Amino acid sequence: MSHPHTSTVRVLIFNVRKRDEPLQGSVPDFTDHVQAITAHDPDVVLLQELDGTTGKPRGANGRPLPGAAVDTRQADRLAHCLGMRIRIADSPTSTVHTAIAWRPDLELLRWEELIDRPFHHGQALAVLHGPGWAHPLTVASVHFDPFSACHAAEEGRHLIEPLLKPNPLALAGGDFNTPTATDVERGVDWAGLPPHNRSARLVADGGPPRPNLELDHVLALADLADPAEYLHAQSGDPELIAATGKGGLRVDRFHLTQPVLEYVVDCRPVPGHGASDHVPVLLTLALPTLAAAT
């Protein structure tokens, strides 16, 4: 079947930066987040660093118990303010969670939470289908281990199968917490990174400071492409590959399957930094729709 028509779909990465304030009182204040998100009219929002542990029971070590009911209050309040549906994923060892929000007219076909080893923050995965779309779209909100680029690469290996298995149209977006090839191209001062970032994100072999790009190499082996890098190679527009996190790195980014790459219209950092310590990233797709009946 031919697909002469397309539907514009906007997917936004947004790291809310963990905040406990909305859980301390009866009235949440998500004004800055909501304004920053709705300004870009997204269909899907891939969220990181939501608080989902405040109401969870604690283990003997004082950490929230994995598998116990996730505290959904912050996610629910944010969804209410946005007028979207939302699901928040569990987090195996950390106190921040990933979540996915989507327009109410999109249908959730599948939900999966990746919380077993080796995942640190946990990853959220949803298969969504929109009105008239020719195919569903798999989206994953990811938050890779900030303490080790090597461990982040191992998380990437374990993400690939569940991401690719449901259907060929799939993407992952969020806080990768690792350097990428475009950081090299922009000439990041690796020696100038904060010590905790140097130890986590650079190659530790006694040589000169250089980035550990293992996670990107793992994703590339699975034919997952960086759309901002792809568009930058075509246009040379420096805004496409601007830094999104501390230290001048583009830690917030997308990786997507080759079939989705064909539908990419734009992918770039967008305003909203004031509501977070990260810069949001907006991916715009022109997905094929079912051909009109004749």
SVG drawing of the C-alpha trace seen along z (x, -y; Angstrom):
<svg xmlns="http://www.w3.org/2000/svg" viewBox="-13 -30 62 39">
<polyline fill="none" stroke="black" stroke-width="0.4" points="0.0,0.0 1.3,-3.4 1.5,-6.2 1.1,-9.5 0.1,-11.4 2.0,-12.1 1.3,-13.1 3.6,-15.5 4.7,-14.0 6.7,-15.9 8.7,-14.0 10.3,-16.1 13.0,-15.1 12.6,-16.9 14.6,-16.3 12.5,-17.7 15.4,-17.7 14.3,-15.8 12.3,-18.0 10.5,-17.0 8.5,-20.2 5.3,-19.1 5.0,-16.1 5.3,-18.2 2.1,-20.3 -1.3,-19.9 -0.8,-22.2 1.9,-21.3 3.8,-24.0 4.7,-22.8 4.2,-26.1 7.7,-26.4 7.8,-22.8 4.3,-23.0 5.1,-26.3 8.4,-25.0 6.8,-21.7 3.6,-23.1 5.5,-25.8 6.7,-23.1 3.3,-21.4 4.6,-17.9 2.7,-14.7 5.0,-12.6 7.2,-13.7 10.1,-11.5 10.7,-12.5 13.6,-11.9 14.2,-12.5 10.7,-12.4 10.3,-11.6 8.7,-8.2 10.2,-7.0 8.8,-9.3 6.0,-7.0 7.8,-3.7 8.9,-1.5 12.6,-1.3 14.8,1.7 17.4,2.5 19.9,0.3 17.6,-2.7 17.0,-2.6 13.6,-2.4 12.6,1.2 12.5,2.1 9.2,3.7 7.2,1.9 4.4,-0.4 5.9,-3.4 4.8,-6.8 2.9,-8.2 1.8,-11.5 4.3,-13.7 3.8,-12.1 0.0,-12.3 0.1,-15.9 2.4,-16.8 0.1,-14.8 -2.9,-16.7 -1.2,-20.1 -0.2,-19.0 -3.5,-17.5 -1.7,-14.3 -1.6,-10.7 1.5,-9.4 3.2,-6.3 6.1,-6.3 8.6,-3.5 10.2,-1.9 13.9,-2.7 15.9,0.2 18.6,-1.6 18.2,-5.4 15.7,-7.9 14.8,-9.4 12.6,-7.8 11.8,-7.9 8.3,-8.4 6.5,-8.9 3.6,-11.3 1.4,-11.3 -1.6,-13.0 -4.9,-11.4 -5.8,-10.6 -2.8,-8.3 -3.3,-4.7 -0.9,-2.8 -0.4,0.6 2.3,1.8 4.2,0.7 7.5,2.1 9.8,1.1 13.4,2.1 14.5,2.4 16.5,5.5 20.3,5.5 22.3,3.8 19.9,0.8 20.6,-1.9 17.8,-4.5 15.6,-2.2 14.1,-2.8 10.5,-3.3 9.2,-1.9 5.9,-2.4 4.4,-1.4 2.0,-4.1 -0.4,-4.3 -1.9,-7.5 -5.1,-8.2 -4.4,-7.3 -0.8,-6.2 0.3,-3.5 2.4,-1.9 2.8,-2.2 5.9,-3.9 8.0,-2.5 9.4,-5.2 11.8,-4.8 12.6,-7.3 16.2,-6.5 18.4,-7.7 21.8,-6.0 24.2,-5.5 25.9,-8.8 28.8,-7.2 30.3,-5.1 30.2,-5.3 31.2,-1.6 28.2,-0.7 26.0,-2.9 27.2,-1.0 26.2,2.2 22.7,0.7 22.6,-0.1 23.2,3.5 20.3,4.6 18.0,1.9 18.3,2.8 16.3,6.0 13.2,4.7 13.4,1.4 13.6,3.1 11.5,6.2 7.9,4.7 8.3,3.1 10.8,1.4 9.8,-2.2 11.5,-2.8 13.4,-5.6 15.1,-6.2 15.5,-9.7 16.7,-11.1 19.7,-11.7 22.5,-9.5 25.1,-10.8 27.9,-10.1 29.9,-12.0 29.0,-11.7 30.9,-12.2 29.5,-15.7 31.1,-16.7 34.4,-15.7 33.5,-17.7 32.7,-20.8 36.1,-20.6 35.0,-20.0 37.8,-20.6 37.9,-17.1 40.5,-18.1 38.2,-20.9 35.3,-18.7 34.6,-18.5 36.5,-15.6 33.4,-13.4 32.6,-13.7 36.1,-13.0 36.2,-9.8 32.8,-8.7 32.9,-9.8 36.5,-9.6 38.7,-6.7 40.7,-5.5 43.9,-4.2 46.5,-6.7 46.6,-8.5 45.5,-12.0 41.9,-12.9 39.5,-11.6 35.8,-10.7 34.4,-7.2 32.1,-6.8 31.3,-3.1 27.6,-3.7 27.2,-5.3 29.3,-2.5 27.0,0.1 23.9,-1.7 25.5,-2.1 26.1,1.7 22.3,2.1 21.8,-0.4 20.5,-3.1 21.3,-6.6 21.6,-10.0 19.2,-12.3 20.8,-15.5 24.2,-14.3 22.6,-13.1 21.0,-16.5 24.1,-18.4 26.1,-16.4 23.7,-17.6 23.3,-21.2 26.3,-22.1 23.8,-24.0 25.7,-24.2 22.5,-24.6 21.6,-21.0 24.5,-19.7 24.6,-22.3 25.4,-21.2 22.4,-20.2 24.0,-19.4 26.8,-20.5 30.4,-20.5 29.4,-21.4 28.3,-17.9 25.3,-16.9 24.1,-14.3 20.4,-14.7 19.8,-13.2 17.9,-10.7 18.9,-7.5 16.4,-5.9 16.1,-3.1 16.9,-3.6 13.2,-3.4 12.4,-6.3 15.4,-8.3 13.6,-8.5 10.8,-10.5 12.9,-13.0 12.1,-16.6 14.1,-18.3 15.9,-17.5 17.4,-20.3 17.7,-21.7 14.9,-24.1 14.1,-26.7 13.2,-25.5 16.5,-25.3 15.2,-27.6 12.9,-24.8 15.7,-22.3 19.5,-21.9 19.3,-20.3 18.3,-21.7 15.2,-20.0 15.5,-18.5 12.6,-18.3 12.4,-15.7 9.9,-16.3 8.8,-13.4 6.6,-13.2 5.1,-9.7 3.3,-8.0 -0.5,-7.7 -2.9,-5.2 -3.7,-6.1 -7.1,-7.6 -9.7,-5.1 -10.5,-5.3"/>
</svg>
